[in-house]
């Protein structure tokens, strides 16, 4: 028997729901709870679509609201410096990549 696997799934949504939700959140027209609800819904729909397609090994932790690389950096920094800094502010995911000056 062949085992099927994929390396990730597009996170934006069929109708670009994630992009719209992020833009509403950034403009102040949506709350963080509303943004999280969209993310939760998209993750569930994407997992189900992969199950329905017969994927045996469905990837996890491949979702990001904006910048998946920043998410991984944040996770690593928290792991390496667990007790030296507080948990990341959810807003930082959006503000760090938008800084005018980098490095």
N, C-alpha and C positions, 0 to 999 in steps of 0.2 A: 504494500500500500504506500502511496506517495503522501507525504505530509506537506501541506501548503503553508506558506508564511509570507508576509510582506514586511517591508521595512518602515512603513509609516502610512498614514492616511491624510489626505488634505484636510486641514482643520478649519478652513474658512466657511464651509457649508455650501450646499448646492445653490442657494440664492445669496451667497456672500453675507450670511447672517452675522458672522463674527465681526466682519469689517464694519457693518452697520452698527452693531452693538458697541464696539469700541469707539466709534465716532460719536455716538449718542452720549457715552460715558464721558469722553473728553470734553464735549461741549456743555456738560452739566445737565443734559436732558434725561439722563438715566443714572441710577444709583449703582454702587458697587454690587449690591445684592442682585439687581436686575442684570448686570453684566455677568455675574457668576451663574445666574439661572440660564442664560443663553449658552454659556460654556458647558454647563452640566447637560443641557438638552442636546447640544451638538455631539458631545462625547458619547452619550448613550445611543444616539442615532447612528453614529459612525461605527461603533462597536457592533450594533445590530446589523448594519449593512454588510459588514465583513463576515459576521456569522452566517447571514443569509447567503453570501457568496461562496460559502464553504471553506473559508480560511480556517485552518486548524490552529495556527499560532498567531494570535492577534496581538500586535504591539500595544504596550501600555506606556504611560508617561511620555507620550509624544505630542501632547497638546500644549499649546501656549496661547495666551491671549494676544501677544504682540511679538515678542522677540525670544525665540526658543534658545538662542545662545546665551542671552542674558539670564534666562531662567536656570540653565545649567551652571553658569558661573556663580549665581546666587546660591544654588544648592551646594556647590563645592565649598564656597566660602563659609557657609553656615556649618558645614560638616567639619571643616578644618579649624574653625574658630568658634566652635559651639558655644562656649561660655563667655567669649569675649565681646559679643555684640548681640543686640536684640534681634528678633526675627525681622525679616525684610518687610518693609511697608509695601502693600500691594500697589500703591501708586508709583513706586520706583520703577516698576517694569515699564511704565509708559514714559516717565520723565528722563531716565538715563539715556535711551537711544535718541532722544530729541534735543539733547544739549547742543547748543551752537558751537561750542568749542570742545574738541576732543583731545585728550592727552596733552 
